[in-house]
Amino acid sequence: MVPEKPSTGFHVFYPWRHKSRGTGKSERVKRAWVIPPISVPENYRRLPMLLVQLKSDKQKLGSVIYSIKGPGVDEEPQGIFTISKNTGEIYLNAVLDREKTERFKLRAFAVDKGGVTLEDPTDLEIVVLDQNDNRPVFIKEVFTGHLLEGAIPGTLVMRVEATDADDPNTDNAELKYSILQQDTPEMFSINPKTGEIRTVQVGLDREVVTSYNLTVQVADMLGEGLTSMARAIITIGDINDNPPEFTHEFFLEVPENRSGMDFGRVNVTDKDLKGSPNWKVQYSIINGDPKHAFSIRTDPLTNEGILSLIKPLDHEEQENHQLTISAKNEAELSPSASRSTRSQTRVNITVKNLNEPPVFSENPKLVHVKERIRAGSDITVYTAVDPDKKQTQKIRYSVVYDPANWLRIDENSGQIRARYELDRKSPFLQRGWYMALISASDNAVPPLTSTGTLSVEVQEVNDHAPSLMPKSGDLCKNPKQGNGMQISASDEDLSPQAHPFHFQLDPSFPELTSNWSINHVNETHALLQLVADVEEGIYILPVWVSDSGDPPLAQLQLLNVSVCQCDAVGTCQGNAFLLFGTGTAISLSALIIIMSSIALLLVLVLLLLLFRCSSNHHAQKGLLADSEEDVRDSIFNYNEQGGGEEDQDGYDIIRLRNPGLSVPPSPRLKPPIRRDTPYNQTLPRYPRRPSERPSDIADFIQDGLQAADFDPSVPPYDTALIYDYEGEGSVAGTLSSILSTEEESDQDYDYLQEWGPRFRRLADMYGHQ
């Protein structure tokens, strides 16, 4: 195809033919479509846009069908390009973005209406032209750099960097850097191409300015296009260009006859960075301390010099001391720094004559005692000395902290004795140590007191012999079967008075070693094994078990061993404990369980028999037995006129007042259970129907009393109920004392003694008035 430029402004491609010189006939030359790339600007919005037209001269116009395939047509993103199948015109239908797709590669086809290929498939490339539609972007919003103070001009500080999504081969991505704003004076410059920031002059001083804030800009199109901004923060590092300096002399006091104490501080000024080696100070005493009685060290937090007294001073010997102190930094001073003459100062010290508290020679004092020492035993002597040697003073001692109240101290001598036995298992011991505080006070005015710590180690005493465990076990009859019987021991004592344990067959029976052996396994276990084939059965072996205490304790214990027949894997097929000498085998634990069960059963049977005998005895006595034998008579309710809500078996007082009322039948109801009778006995049904003579209810009540008298399971006071209705026509007088005309003093209560034990309490209260 040969492209021609039509008047419309787009390319039209025509095929060309070549005639043979010999025959004069037209012959097709083997060829392919060669189409140069088609350029399309991105962001073009006047759509659709005609890009190119394809034409084939194989057939006349209208008889060729054109098509294209590829990304942007039938592949993602689809629908960007279309072609007119009759004319071969290719159109752009969407806005292009070069940053997403730089070029599209399509394939063009030409066939006739019958589908016969007229031309070979040809590649068609569409190139998207870049436009400046992307701003340059810094890779960070804030860039940080670090620079030491005193840096020379031209020193590289940092580099800022930006990116642009436009075509790097065009001016659209050509970037230029600049500094828009910086603190005055202007100390930095930036390379417009590389973004490197450097110093431009001297005078960087951290003590004046600790950091600089720059506003940097980047622009594409060589600085004429789109722009972006970012911040650049430059911190100034410290160098040791300021020596430490004293501002004045110091005047301090120190007590005499004291040592190991801090008595004062000195300080300096340093402008360098706080906390850095350029700021930290090292102090030293360079003069005025020939006896080396003083020392000085640096407080890491405040940078002050702490003066300490390491040897005691005597006020009478020398009252004043004058020290020369020097100070320097941990880091070397910079050559550019000036040498200060104020790195030294004088410290004037006055020795003060004061009363000093007693001092314990040992603090803390460590003491070792055996546990369970007797009360009153001596533990130690804990004394203090008074530093005021020229004064005659007396020291008194006391215990100020003794959580278990174990200690008693002599206030004059400091002798400490045990108040009680010291128990190593006490919760007041920490890892075997018991701590107490002892105070010592002088008799000065005012008295001074000091405290000493007494640490008492309560050492373990070997006072318990080890116990063998387990007490019984099984062994295979054949020594070659099984792994033996593992035994161990336990000891109430603690280490080192306990394990390692030693196991040994009783030497009094040397014949045991011919059949048995005990071999050591570890500190707490041993292995019992058979060395010869013995008969099945129970063997009681005497075994000595000893500990490793000082002195060691041993205990002879009996080990029950059941020798049994084992299977192929060494498992015992049955226990060999014989029951009553027969061939029936039963284990010792099972025998104990059986015997305990039998004993418990016998006790239950005995208790049941006693209960039955007691029940029969009370039943034979009847209801008129002495009420003192009824344990329930210990509580008397004298103000009770009826069962109330709890007595569901009481008589209906309404029915007593109206005996003529009919009684509703209730044959299917069970009699109510009496709370004071055994539940295993059935109560008789009392007559609930009133007498034939309604005017006289005495017979009705008498029937109820008679039924209760023949009930052996109910005490008499449970049926003899008291009602507030006395009946009509009764010959008895009123029981109320309200209507009585006699005075209380005229009443004779001696007859209550004759009413039985229930009224004995009333007789005791009123009978002797």
C-alpha positions, 0 to 999 in steps of 0.5 A: 500500500502507498499512503497518500495525504488526502485533503481531509488531513488523514492518511489514505493507503492504496495498494499498488500493482506492477505490470510484467515487462515480458508479458505485459500482464499485471502481476501481484507482487508479494508484499505486506501493508507497511503503515507508519505509526499514527500519533494521537495527542492525549486528552483530545476531547473532540470525538470521534476523531478520524485517524486513518483510512485503509484502502485495498485496490484488489477489488472495486470500492464497496466490495471490500470489508475492513476490520481491526482487532487488538487492545482498544478494540476487542481487548481491554480497554474496549471501544476506544477505536472503531473502523468503518467496514465499508470505507476502512476509516478508523476513528478515535472514540475516547479520551486517551491518557498517556500515563495509562497507555503509551501506544496501541498495537492493532491488526488490520484485515481486508476480505471480500464479501464472501470472506476471502482474504484480500490482503495479508493482516497488517500491524497498525500502531497508534502512539499517544502523544504526551501533554503536560497534565501531571504536576511534579510531586515530591517523594516526601512532604518533609525532608530532614537533614542534619549538619554540625555547627561550624560547617564550612560553605559548600557542605552537602546537607541533604537532597530533595527529590521529586517525580513527574508522571509525564513523558521523561523524554519531553520538557513536560518532565524536565524538573527544576528545584528552587528555595522559595523561603528560608530563615535569615540570614540565608545559609543554604542554596539548592542545585536546580537540577539535582535538588542538593542543598548545601551551605553557602556561608559560615556562622552556623552556631547551634547555641544561636539557631538549633534548626532551619526551616526551608520551603523548596519548590519543584517545577516541570517544563524547566521551571516554567510549568506546573509546580509543587512545594515541600518543607526541608528541616535542617537540624544543627548538631552540637560540637564541644565549642563551649567549655564548662565554667564555674560561676562562683566559689562554694561554702559547705559544712561537714560533720566530724567523725563521719564518713561515707556520706554526701555533704554538698554539690557544686555546679557549672554552666555549659551551653552545649547540647544538654545530655550530650558528651559535650555537656557532661562534666567530669569533676576532679579535686586537684588541690587541698586534700592531702589525706584523700578524705574527699571525693567528687562524682557527677550527677548524670541528671543535673550535671552537678558535682557531688562532694562526698566524705570518705574519711572521718574528720576531727573538728579539734584537729582541723576545722576548715578545709579548702579544695580546688575543683576543676571541671571538663567535658567528657568529649574533647574540646573543639580547637575552635573553642576558646580556653576558659580560665573559669574551669576551676573553683574553690570549695571552702569546707567547715568541719562542724562539731555535732553529736552523732548517732550510734553506728552499727559495726555490721549493717546488716549483720548476718547470723546462722542458727539451727531451727527449733532452738529452745526459747531463751537461747542466745542468738547473737550480740548486736551492738553499735558504737558512738562516734562522739569519742570525747563524750561519755554516752550510754547506748540503749537497744530495742527491737523495732521490727520483729514480725514473728515476735521471735527475738528479745534483746537486752537493752544495755548489752545488745544480747539477742535471745530467742523468745520462742522456737524458730520454725523454718517453715514459718511464713515470715521466712524468705528463703530461709532468712528472717529479717529484724530491725534493731535500734540503738539510741544514745542519751544525748539531748536530743537523743539520736537513734540509728537502725541496724538490720539483723538477718538470721538464717534459720538452718534446717535440722535433720529431725525427720527420717525418710519414709518409704513409698510405695509400701507395696508392689508387684514383681515378676516371678521370673527375674528376666521378666519385667523391669523391677519395682521402683521405690522412692522416699519422702522426707519432711525435712528440706534440702540439704537434710533430705535427698539423696536417699540411700536404700538398703536391705536389712543387713540383719538378714543377709539371706535376703541378698541371695534373692533380692537386690536394690540398685540406685537409680537417682537421688530419690529413687531405687530399683528393687529386683529379683536375682533368683526365681522364688515362689509366688506369694507375699514377701515382707522385706525389711528395708533401711532408708536413710537421708543425707542430713547431718547427721543422717537419719535412717528408718527401717520399714517393711515393703510388701512385695507380691511375686506373681506370674507375668505374661510375655510383656512383663505384666503381672497376671494376678496379685499374690496376696493370699487371703486366710492362707488359701489359694484365693488371691486378693490385693492388700488394698482390696482387703483393706476396703473389704474389711472396712466395708464389713465393719461399717455394715456391722455398725449400721446394723447395730445402730438399726437394732438399737433404734428398733429396740428404743422404738418398741420400748416407747411404744409399750409404755403407751401414752401415759408414760412419764413425760420426762422421758420424752425429749421433746418436752424440753420446750413448752408452749403455754400460750398455744391455743391451737396448731395455727397454720402449721397444724393441718390436723387440728379440729375446726373451731367453727364445727365445734361451735356448730356441731350440727353442720354436715361433714363433707365426705373425703374418702379419697384424701390421705390423712395429714402427716403429723410433724411430730410422729414417725413418717413410717407409721400410718395414723388412724383416722379420728372420728370427725363427725359430731355427736348425735346431741348437738347441745352437748359436745363433751361426747364429741371431744371425748371420742377424739381423746379416746382415739388419740389414747389408742394411737401409740405413735402420737404423744398425748400433748399432740391431741389434747388440744385447747380451744377457746369455746367451753360449751353450753351448760358446763358446770365448770367455772371460768379459767380466766384470772381476770374475773378473779376477786382475790389478790395475787398475794392470796393465791396458793400455787403449791398445788402445782408441784402435784401436777407433774414435771410440766408445771414444775417450772411454774411451781418453782416461780410462784410456789414459795411466795 
